[in-house]
Structures are given as structure tokens and as C-alpha cells.
Amino acid sequence: MYISIIVFQEKLLLKFYKIIAWLLVALSSQWLVASEPTKDFTDAQVQMRADICIGCHLEQHKVMTEGAHWVSGDSRTPVNLKECSTCHGDTEEHVLSAGKALQQGLKGYTPKNTKMTPPEQNAVCQACHKESALLHWEASAHAAADVGCVGCHRMHKEDRVLAKRTQSGVCYECHVDVRLQDNKPYGHPLREQKMTCTDCHGSHGGPGDAELKTFAANDTCYTCHAEHRGPFLWEHTPVSENCVLCHTAHGSIHAGMLNRRATQLCQSCHEPIGGMGAQTRHSRLALSYRRPGGADIGPSPPGIGISRLVLGESCMNCHSKVHGTNHPAGAKLAR
């Protein structure tokens, strides 16, 4: 216990000495921590300004130097502009007040140390980030919900949204319903870390519905499932119209990520027509109750047997080419 107290006191004393040293540097080099946002500094001055910040924010600096914001070969990065003040603005009062975050002129980005609104915070990022990926930002759902860049991205910690193994976890913090769907038995391989949310969605906005990267859902699906693109000699109309008419995008309890069980899904469009024509009999034969080997007697009385097609994969036992086919005899999508 006594040793722990001594160690703690030594750390406080060291911290005190460091602050005094930085204050002396700041006071003796007031032009190096100036309030002029457009002032140019020599390399030595920039390093001195950075050293003042590093003294307290060593861990944050370490992360920065390992990331894209601290690439000396890129003239757009903070290390080549005005180091920390590039994003945080005037740091003079912050340093002279021994680290009070809310001093006038200092820009903070976490809820506990900022009075800036999300659009004001985003404007700082957009001063440098003007690439095509942000083309749709102003019309995006995230911008409309006042989500700031720092709501997803981290500058002084590992940026989890850029790593495939952690990105979905960041998205799930808000999109809880999608997490539930992705954990269903049949879905895209997000849990296996073979895909990320941004493979389909544009987190900064997109031209399609639900911020898709493409104008139509099918075009997004075709980036991976090119074998279903077509055109086919014999087409299944829902396939060329919209994949999500039959499939759910994030996960399902049915094989193939289908919206319903195969039999019910097919019947949602292919309902039996009244009368006793060939189409009606075909549907009843395939989907209704019957005695094994006996005549088609319809759905009653129940419990006397069920069609082999219902017990298997229903319609797809015969109509296996449901996405379309180029076979000359494939008019019924069976070949």
C-alpha cells in the first residue's frame, strides 16, 4: 500500500514538471502556439508545437503517427499543415490553461468536450476530405440524422469502421435490427468476416435505396452473383425486376435467404386458378394433400398423405432454374 502511494505521488510530480516545462515553452515561444490559423511555420516550429501536445497526449499521438493522418509524404495531412491545430484550431489557451478542453478557440469532437454541432464538426473533416466517396453525403440518411464523422470514425484510436473484422460492429451500434437479421441461419458472411456492410452500402450516402452503392438493388447483388445477371432466353420476371422480391438482404431462417418457405413463396404469385383446367390440376397435384399413388383429391380430408414435392424443395424440384435459363426447352425454367 505504502509503495503504491509513493509511485502515485511520483507520477503526479512528473506530470506537474511536464506541465511547467510545456507552459514555459509556450510562453517563451508564443508565436509557435499562435492564434493565426493561416500562419506558416518552419519544420522546427511545427515539431515544437507538436511536442507540446505530445507531452500530455502521448497515446493519441502514437495512434495518429500510425495512421493516414500523419503521412509526411502527403501534403494534405495534419503533420504537413499545422499538426494538431489543423483539426483542433487554436491551441494556445488550451496549453496555457494546463489542458482545459473547453477553452475558447479549441475544437473538441467528443460529447464531453465540445459545443460544436455535428455539421460543424463534419465541416472540419470535409475541409480535406473532398473525394468522390462523399459526393452523396449531404443527401444521405446519416447526414439527415445529424450523425457526425466522429460518430463512426476514430482519429486517436483504432478506426474500427475501416477494418473488415470490426466494421459491422460499429454499424450494429445503431442498426440493431440488422444485427438480428445477420445472426439468422442463412445470410451473407459478415460473421465470418468475409464481407462488410460497405460492400453493399455507402456509409457516406449512395445513389440507391437504403444507401446502396448502385442505383438498383439488382446491380448491387450482381457484383457478387454475376451468374444471375442474364439476359436469359427464358427469364423469371421477378429476378430481373428486384432480387428482394424473393430474397431478404440481411438474413433469413429459410435456405437461400428466401423471404418465405419455397412453396409459400412460389404460391404468392402462382396461385391456382379456379376451375379444373390443366394449370389448376398441376398446382393441386404439386402442392395439395393426396393419397400416395392415389388420385388427386384436394386438401381434404387432412392427414392422409402429402405430395412428395411439398416434402422436398417444392416447386424447385422440377423448376430448378428459377433465375432464368438459356436452354431451348427451358420455357418452364426446368432445364
KAHU-V915330 format. One record per pair of residues at least 12 apart in sequence whose ideal C-beta (glycine too) atoms are under 7 Angstrom apart, sorted by the first residue. I is the first residue (numbers start at 1). J is the second residue. Records with the same first field share a line. If there is no record, write none. Layout:
# KAHU-V915330
I->J, J
This chain:
# KAHU-V915330
18->55
19->98
22->52, 55, 95
23->96
25->48, 52
26->52, 95, 96
29->48
32->45, 48, 49
33->49, 52, 91, 92, 95
34->92
35->90, 92, 105
41->82
46->83
49->83
50->83, 84
52->95
53->84, 91
56->99
60->156
63->156, 157
64->155, 156
69->155
76->128
87->107, 124
88->106, 107
89->105, 106, 107
90->105, 106
91->106
93->105, 106
94->106
101->113
107->124
109->121, 150
118->146, 147, 148
121->148, 149, 150
122->148, 149
125->149
133->204
134->204
136->202, 204, 205, 206, 207
137->204, 205
139->205
140->204, 205, 211
141->211
142->203
152->170, 203
164->193, 196
165->193
167->196, 197, 198
168->190, 196, 197
171->197
178->250
181->250, 251
182->250, 251
183->251
184->251, 252, 253
185->253
186->251, 252, 254, 255, 256, 257
187->250, 251, 252, 257
200->212, 213, 220
201->213
208->220
217->242, 243, 244
218->242, 243
221->243
228->323
230->324
232->324, 325, 326
233->325, 326
234->324, 325, 330, 331, 333
235->324
236->322, 323, 324, 333
239->323, 324
246->258, 259, 265
247->259
262->313, 314, 315, 316
263->287, 310, 314, 315
266->314, 315
267->287
272->284
281->296
284->296, 298
285->307
286->307, 309, 315
287->307, 310
288->307
289->302, 304, 305, 306
290->305, 307
291->304, 305
292->305
318->334
319->332, 333, 334
320->334
321->333, 334, 335
